[in-house]
Amino acid sequence: MVTGAEHAGRLPRAASRVTGVYLYFTPLAFLVALGAPSGYLVAISATFMLKDQLHASASQVAAFNFLTMLPVYFSVVFGFTRDLWNPFGMRDRGYLLLFAPITALIFCWMAYFGSSLAGLFAGILLAMVAFQFISASYSGLMALVGQEQLMSGRLAALLGIASMVPAIVGAVASGWFAARHTFLLVAALALAIALIGMWKPHAVFAHTYEQPLARAAGFWSDVKRLLEHKAIYPAVAVNFLSQFMPGMNTPMQYYLTDRLGAPDAVYGYYMAIFVSAFIPVYFLYAWLCKRVSLQKLLWWGTLIAIPQTVPLAFISSGEQAMMLALPLGLMGGIAAAAFIDLAMRSCPPGLQGTFMMLVSGAIALSTSVSNLLGSGIYSASPKHGFLYDVVTTVLFSTAILPLLRLIPEELITTADGERNPALEAGVWIRDEGRQVRPR
């Protein structure tokens, strides 16, 4: 029996631990989002370099982006490595201490030798490989803590907020800095990630790796468990379709600058306004997820986000695009947070890195394939191509709705912080031949 005094003592400790989790993951999420080779800061700068200095076409830029993202498409390999390999005996901190300095060295090399097409391609590809280990440790640890402390919704909102701020900075700053200065800045950010690897806050790491949720079961056993975990399939499919937006990225950039005559910076400003609109919605999600089941949030968010890109089909100037950026961004926030919340809840025990990187790879593949498709449609029909891209985007967004019915109900019927006995009873791993259920 728990006395009132004991219960009162637990509440401050629980609140203190949640605060400690926020304090650790907020700067880490900020640095990872801003310094990622696939992030706005690097990606938009590279696109401008390809377009303006190397005179690449829209299709060539899309092809370059697709090929340099190859390590991200196979990011599940990096996630699986994270779940099985323990560098320096420090688990996730070891990955930050090892691969963040390697990433910094690569970007320093690019700053002085990456001005050619071959140099730019090789540098970004190598940086993508090194950074995938950082992403695997960071996202796997976040999902593990989210499951362990029943706060996947709040961490999904935190991830979104901390990621959007650097996305805004990256979108705006990419038009200000020369490529060399951008690469040196990203190198400095990678070193800052390495410094966080030296930090071991009690709220995040105390007992985290001792939980059954964190234990792997061996290579082939883990592969089998992953494939047999039914919850992963709708979660991957939903996140894939959520990012299949042929009307965005390269087609929109070329539509604004070439078709509507807007300056290059307008696209960066549009993206900055667009992603900034997600931030207040993420705060709203952090409040809602503790009061409303994930099931309802998934449906609400998807229905709101489906028509998100439709108004872009009717713009006639860069100014109109920037005016629409704020309301269109607001429409996507609930869905974006709910889909990541779903991914965290869907992780098999001991395979958080594997599954979160599988989702990351699916999102990256979706973005690149849709960008290739959208660029092809745009190039094939210069007059109406962007309209066709928008229509295609709406169709793929609508396809999410039937997938929501395939998600196991026991996974999503609770709000953040609520225990789900039905789900807990079905989550187990092998530990020396015995079934182990999470505490």
C-alpha positions as CSV (number, residue, x, y, z in Angstrom):
1,M,0.0,0.0,0.0
2,V,1.3,3.5,-0.9
3,T,0.8,6.1,1.7
4,G,-0.1,9.7,0.9
5,A,3.3,10.9,2.0
6,E,5.0,8.3,-0.3
7,H,2.8,9.3,-3.2
8,A,3.6,13.0,-2.6
9,G,7.3,12.2,-2.6
10,R,7.1,10.4,-5.9
11,L,5.4,13.2,-7.7
12,P,8.3,15.7,-7.3
13,R,10.8,13.0,-8.3
14,A,8.8,12.1,-11.4
15,A,8.5,15.8,-12.4
16,S,12.2,16.3,-11.8
17,R,13.0,13.4,-14.0
18,V,10.8,14.6,-16.8
19,T,12.5,18.0,-16.6
20,G,15.9,16.3,-16.8
21,V,14.8,14.4,-19.9
22,Y,13.7,17.7,-21.5
23,L,17.0,19.4,-20.6
24,Y,19.1,16.7,-22.2
25,F,17.2,16.1,-25.4
26,T,16.4,19.7,-26.3
27,P,19.9,20.8,-27.0
28,L,20.8,17.5,-28.6
29,A,17.8,17.6,-30.9
30,F,18.6,21.2,-31.8
31,L,22.2,20.4,-32.8
32,V,21.3,17.2,-34.6
33,A,18.6,18.9,-36.7
34,L,20.8,21.9,-37.5
35,G,24.0,20.0,-38.2
36,A,22.5,17.0,-40.1
37,P,23.9,16.7,-43.7
38,S,20.3,16.2,-44.8
39,G,19.0,19.3,-42.9
40,Y,18.0,22.6,-44.3
41,L,21.3,24.4,-43.6
42,V,23.3,22.0,-45.7
43,A,20.7,20.8,-48.2
44,I,19.5,24.3,-49.3
45,S,23.1,25.6,-49.5
46,A,24.1,22.6,-51.6
47,T,21.0,23.1,-53.9
48,F,21.9,26.7,-54.5
49,M,25.5,25.7,-55.2
50,L,24.3,23.1,-57.7
51,K,21.8,25.4,-59.3
52,D,23.8,28.7,-59.4
53,Q,27.5,27.7,-59.5
54,L,27.3,24.3,-61.3
55,H,24.2,25.1,-63.4
56,A,22.3,21.9,-62.6
57,S,18.7,21.5,-63.8
58,A,15.8,20.6,-61.5
59,S,16.0,16.9,-62.4
60,Q,19.8,16.9,-61.9
61,V,19.5,18.5,-58.4
62,A,16.8,15.9,-57.5
63,A,19.1,13.1,-58.7
64,F,22.0,14.5,-56.7
65,N,19.8,14.6,-53.6
66,F,18.5,11.1,-54.1
67,L,22.0,9.6,-54.5
68,T,23.6,11.4,-51.5
69,M,20.7,10.2,-49.3
70,L,21.5,6.6,-50.0
71,P,23.0,6.0,-46.4
72,V,19.7,7.4,-45.0
73,Y,17.6,5.0,-47.1
74,F,19.5,2.1,-45.5
75,S,19.6,3.7,-42.0
76,V,18.0,0.6,-40.5
77,V,21.5,-0.9,-40.7
78,F,22.9,1.9,-38.6
79,G,20.0,1.5,-36.1
80,F,20.6,-2.3,-35.9
81,T,24.3,-1.6,-35.3
82,R,23.3,0.8,-32.5
83,D,21.2,-1.9,-30.8
84,L,24.0,-4.5,-30.9
85,W,27.3,-2.6,-30.7
86,N,28.4,-0.8,-27.5
87,P,31.4,1.5,-28.4
88,F,33.8,2.3,-25.5
89,G,31.2,0.5,-23.2
90,M,29.3,3.8,-23.2
91,R,26.3,2.8,-25.4
92,D,24.7,5.9,-27.1
93,R,27.2,8.3,-25.6
94,G,30.0,6.4,-27.3
95,Y,28.4,6.9,-30.7
96,L,28.3,10.7,-30.1
97,L,31.9,10.8,-29.0
98,L,33.2,8.7,-31.9
99,F,31.2,9.8,-34.9
100,A,30.6,13.5,-34.2
101,P,34.3,14.4,-34.6
102,I,34.5,12.3,-37.8
103,T,31.6,14.3,-39.2
104,A,33.4,17.5,-38.3
105,L,36.5,16.5,-40.1
106,I,34.5,15.6,-43.2
107,F,32.9,19.1,-43.3
108,C,36.2,20.8,-42.8
109,W,37.5,18.9,-45.8
110,M,34.5,20.0,-47.8
111,A,35.0,23.6,-46.9
112,Y,38.3,23.6,-48.9
113,F,38.0,20.8,-51.4
114,G,34.3,20.3,-52.0
115,S,33.6,23.1,-54.6
116,S,33.4,20.7,-57.6
117,L,30.5,18.4,-58.3
118,A,32.6,15.3,-57.4
119,G,33.9,16.9,-54.2
120,L,30.5,18.0,-53.1
121,F,29.0,14.6,-53.8
122,A,31.8,12.7,-52.1
123,G,31.8,14.9,-49.0
124,I,28.1,14.9,-48.4
125,L,27.8,11.2,-49.0
126,L,30.6,10.5,-46.4
127,A,29.1,12.9,-44.0
128,M,25.7,11.2,-44.4
129,V,27.3,7.8,-43.4
130,A,29.0,9.2,-40.3
131,F,26.0,11.1,-39.2
132,Q,23.7,8.1,-39.4
133,F,25.4,6.6,-36.4
134,I,24.7,9.8,-34.5
135,S,21.1,9.8,-35.6
136,A,20.7,6.1,-34.6
137,S,22.0,6.6,-31.1
138,Y,20.0,9.8,-30.5
139,S,16.7,8.6,-31.9
140,G,17.0,5.1,-30.3
141,L,17.7,6.6,-26.9
142,M,14.8,9.0,-27.2
143,A,12.4,6.2,-28.2
144,L,13.6,4.0,-25.3
145,V,13.2,6.8,-22.7
146,G,9.8,7.6,-24.2
147,Q,8.6,4.0,-23.8
148,E,10.2,3.6,-20.4
149,Q,8.7,6.7,-18.9
150,L,5.4,6.7,-20.9
151,M,6.1,10.0,-22.6
152,S,6.4,9.2,-26.2
153,G,3.9,12.0,-27.1
154,R,5.7,14.7,-25.2
155,L,9.1,13.6,-26.6
156,A,7.6,13.6,-30.1
157,A,6.5,17.2,-29.5
158,L,9.9,18.1,-28.0
159,L,11.6,16.5,-31.0
160,G,9.4,18.6,-33.4
161,I,9.9,21.9,-31.5
162,A,13.7,21.4,-31.2
163,S,13.9,20.4,-34.8
164,M,11.8,23.2,-36.2
165,V,13.9,26.0,-34.7
166,P,17.1,24.9,-36.5
167,A,15.1,24.2,-39.6
168,I,14.0,27.9,-39.6
169,V,17.6,29.0,-38.9
170,G,18.9,26.7,-41.7
171,A,16.3,27.8,-44.2
172,V,17.1,31.5,-43.7
173,A,20.8,31.3,-43.1
174,S,21.4,29.1,-46.2
175,G,20.8,32.1,-48.3
176,W,23.2,34.3,-46.4
177,F,26.4,32.1,-46.1
178,A,28.7,30.9,-48.8
179,A,29.0,27.1,-49.0
180,R,32.4,27.1,-47.4
181,H,31.2,29.0,-44.4
182,T,28.2,26.8,-44.1
183,F,30.4,23.7,-44.0
184,L,32.7,25.1,-41.4
185,L,29.6,26.1,-39.3
186,V,28.3,22.5,-39.5
187,A,31.7,21.2,-38.5
188,A,31.5,23.3,-35.3
189,L,28.0,22.0,-34.6
190,A,29.2,18.4,-34.9
191,L,31.9,19.1,-32.3
192,A,29.2,20.5,-30.0
193,I,27.3,17.2,-30.3
194,A,30.5,15.4,-29.2
195,L,30.6,17.6,-26.1
196,I,27.0,16.4,-25.3
197,G,28.3,12.9,-25.5
198,M,30.4,13.6,-22.4
199,W,27.2,14.4,-20.4
200,K,25.4,11.7,-18.5
201,P,22.4,13.1,-16.7
202,H,20.8,10.8,-14.1
203,A,17.3,11.5,-15.4
204,V,18.1,9.9,-18.8
205,F,20.6,7.2,-18.1
206,A,19.8,5.9,-14.6
207,H,18.6,2.3,-15.1
208,T,17.7,3.0,-18.7
209,Y,19.8,0.3,-20.2
210,E,18.9,-2.2,-17.4
211,Q,15.2,-2.3,-18.4
212,P,14.0,-5.3,-20.4
213,L,12.8,-2.7,-23.0
214,A,16.4,-2.0,-23.7
215,R,17.8,-5.5,-24.1
216,A,18.6,-7.1,-27.4
217,A,18.3,-10.9,-27.9
218,G,21.0,-11.7,-30.5
219,F,21.3,-11.0,-34.2
220,W,18.9,-13.6,-35.7
221,S,16.5,-13.5,-32.8
222,D,16.3,-9.7,-33.1
223,V,15.7,-9.9,-36.9
224,K,12.9,-12.4,-36.3
225,R,11.4,-10.3,-33.5
226,L,11.4,-7.2,-35.7
227,L,9.7,-8.9,-38.6
228,E,7.1,-10.5,-36.4
229,H,6.2,-7.3,-34.6
230,K,3.0,-6.4,-36.4
231,A,2.9,-2.8,-35.1
232,I,5.9,-1.7,-37.2
233,Y,4.2,-2.1,-40.6
234,P,1.4,0.5,-40.4
235,A,3.8,2.8,-38.5
236,V,6.4,2.7,-41.3
237,A,3.7,3.0,-44.1
238,V,2.0,6.0,-42.4
239,N,5.3,7.9,-42.0
240,F,6.3,7.1,-45.6
241,L,3.1,8.5,-47.0
242,S,3.2,11.5,-44.8
243,Q,6.3,12.7,-46.5
244,F,5.4,11.7,-50.1
245,M,4.9,15.3,-51.3
246,P,5.9,15.6,-55.0
247,G,4.8,19.3,-55.1
248,M,7.3,20.4,-52.5
249,N,11.1,20.8,-52.4
250,T,12.8,21.0,-55.8
251,P,9.7,21.5,-58.0
252,M,8.4,24.3,-55.7
253,Q,11.8,26.0,-55.6
254,Y,12.0,26.0,-59.4
255,Y,8.4,27.0,-59.7
256,L,8.8,30.0,-57.5
257,T,12.1,31.2,-59.1
258,D,11.7,30.3,-62.7
259,R,8.0,30.3,-63.3
260,L,6.9,33.1,-60.9
261,G,10.2,35.1,-61.1
262,A,10.8,35.2,-57.3
263,P,14.3,35.6,-56.0
264,D,16.1,32.5,-54.7
265,A,15.8,33.7,-51.1
266,V,12.0,33.5,-51.3
267,Y,12.0,29.7,-51.2
268,G,14.2,29.8,-48.1
269,Y,11.9,32.4,-46.5
270,Y,8.8,30.3,-47.4
271,M,10.3,27.2,-45.7
272,A,11.3,29.2,-42.7
273,I,7.8,30.6,-42.2
274,F,6.2,27.2,-43.0
275,V,8.2,25.2,-40.5
276,S,7.9,27.9,-37.8
277,A,4.2,27.4,-37.9
278,F,4.6,23.9,-36.6
279,I,6.1,25.1,-33.3
280,P,2.9,26.3,-31.6
281,V,1.1,23.2,-32.8
282,Y,3.7,21.0,-31.2
283,F,3.2,22.8,-27.9
284,L,-0.5,22.2,-28.3
285,Y,0.2,18.5,-29.0
286,A,2.3,18.2,-25.9
287,W,-0.8,19.4,-24.0
288,L,-3.3,17.4,-25.9
289,C,-1.4,14.1,-25.9
290,K,-1.8,13.8,-22.1
291,R,-5.5,14.3,-22.4
292,V,-6.5,12.6,-25.7
293,S,-5.7,9.2,-26.9
294,L,-3.2,8.8,-29.7
295,Q,-5.9,7.2,-31.8
296,K,-7.9,10.4,-31.9
297,L,-4.9,12.6,-32.6
298,L,-3.8,10.4,-35.5
299,W,-7.3,10.8,-37.2
300,W,-7.6,14.5,-36.4
301,G,-4.1,15.3,-37.6
302,T,-4.4,13.3,-40.9
303,L,-7.8,14.9,-41.8
304,I,-6.5,18.4,-41.2
305,A,-3.2,17.8,-43.2
306,I,-4.7,16.2,-46.3
307,P,-5.7,19.5,-48.0
308,Q,-2.5,21.3,-46.8
309,T,-0.9,21.9,-50.2
310,V,-4.0,22.6,-52.2
311,P,-3.8,26.5,-51.9
312,L,-0.3,26.4,-53.5
313,A,-1.8,25.4,-56.8
314,F,-3.4,28.9,-57.1
315,I,-0.5,31.2,-56.2
316,S,0.8,33.7,-58.8
317,S,3.8,35.2,-56.9
318,G,6.4,34.5,-54.3
319,E,4.7,37.0,-51.9
320,Q,1.5,34.9,-52.1
321,A,3.5,31.8,-51.3
322,M,4.9,33.4,-48.2
323,M,1.5,34.6,-47.1
324,L,0.2,31.0,-47.3
325,A,3.2,29.5,-45.5
326,L,1.9,30.2,-42.0
327,P,-1.6,28.6,-42.3
328,L,-0.3,25.7,-44.3
329,G,2.3,25.0,-41.6
330,L,-0.3,25.1,-38.9
331,M,-2.3,22.4,-40.7
332,G,0.5,19.9,-40.6
333,G,1.6,20.0,-36.9
334,I,-0.7,17.6,-35.3
335,A,-0.2,14.9,-37.9
336,A,3.6,15.3,-37.8
337,A,3.8,14.9,-34.1
338,A,1.3,12.0,-34.0
339,F,3.1,10.0,-36.6
340,I,6.4,10.2,-34.6
341,D,4.6,9.4,-31.4
342,L,3.2,6.3,-33.2
343,A,6.7,5.3,-34.3
344,M,8.1,5.5,-30.7
345,R,5.2,3.4,-29.3
346,S,5.6,0.9,-32.1
347,C,9.3,0.1,-31.4
348,P,10.0,-3.6,-30.5
349,P,11.8,-4.0,-27.1
350,G,15.5,-3.7,-27.5
351,L,15.3,-2.6,-31.1
352,Q,14.4,1.1,-30.6
353,G,17.4,2.2,-32.7
354,T,16.6,-0.3,-35.5
355,F,13.0,0.7,-35.8
356,M,13.4,4.5,-35.4
357,M,16.1,4.4,-38.1
358,L,13.8,2.2,-40.3
359,V,11.2,5.0,-40.0
360,S,13.9,7.6,-40.7
361,G,14.9,5.7,-43.8
362,A,11.4,5.4,-45.0
363,I,10.8,9.1,-44.5
364,A,14.0,10.0,-46.4
365,L,13.2,7.6,-49.2
366,S,9.7,9.0,-49.5
367,T,11.0,12.5,-49.6
368,S,13.6,11.7,-52.3
369,V,11.4,9.5,-54.5
370,S,8.5,12.0,-54.3
371,N,11.0,14.8,-55.2
372,L,12.2,12.8,-58.2
373,L,8.6,12.1,-59.3
374,G,7.6,15.7,-58.7
375,S,10.6,17.0,-60.6
376,G,9.9,14.7,-63.5
377,I,6.2,15.8,-63.6
378,Y,7.3,19.5,-63.4
379,S,9.9,19.2,-66.2
380,A,7.5,17.2,-68.4
381,S,4.8,19.9,-68.2
382,P,6.3,23.3,-67.5
383,K,2.9,25.0,-67.6
384,H,0.8,22.7,-65.5
385,G,3.4,20.4,-63.8
386,F,3.2,22.1,-60.4
387,L,-0.5,21.7,-60.3
388,Y,-0.2,18.0,-61.1
389,D,2.4,17.7,-58.3
390,V,-0.1,19.2,-55.8
391,V,-2.9,16.8,-56.9
392,T,-0.5,13.9,-56.5
393,T,0.5,15.0,-53.0
394,V,-3.2,15.2,-51.9
395,L,-3.9,11.7,-53.3
396,F,-1.0,10.1,-51.3
397,S,-1.9,12.0,-48.1
398,T,-5.5,10.6,-48.4
399,A,-4.0,7.1,-48.6
400,I,-3.0,7.4,-45.0
401,L,-6.6,7.1,-43.8
402,P,-7.1,3.4,-44.4
403,L,-3.7,2.6,-42.9
404,L,-4.8,4.1,-39.6
405,R,-7.3,1.2,-39.2
406,L,-4.5,-1.3,-39.5
407,I,-2.7,0.0,-36.3
408,P,-3.2,-2.4,-33.3
409,E,-5.7,-0.6,-31.1
410,E,-4.0,-1.5,-27.9
411,L,-1.1,0.6,-29.1
412,I,-3.0,3.9,-29.5
413,T,-6.0,3.8,-27.2
414,T,-4.2,5.5,-24.3
415,A,-3.0,9.1,-23.8
416,D,0.6,9.9,-22.9
417,G,1.5,8.9,-19.4
418,E,-1.3,6.3,-19.1
419,R,-0.3,2.7,-18.5
420,N,-1.6,0.2,-21.0
421,P,-1.7,-3.3,-19.4
422,A,-2.8,-4.9,-22.7
423,L,0.2,-3.5,-24.5
424,E,2.6,-4.3,-21.7
425,A,1.5,-7.9,-21.6
426,G,2.3,-8.3,-25.3
427,V,5.8,-6.8,-25.1
428,W,8.5,-9.2,-24.2
429,I,12.0,-10.3,-25.2
430,R,14.1,-13.4,-24.6
431,D,16.6,-13.2,-21.8
432,E,18.6,-16.4,-21.3
433,G,15.7,-18.5,-22.5
434,R,13.1,-16.8,-20.3
435,Q,10.3,-14.4,-21.2
436,V,10.9,-11.0,-19.7
437,R,8.2,-8.4,-19.5
438,P,9.0,-4.7,-19.0
439,R,8.5,-3.3,-15.6
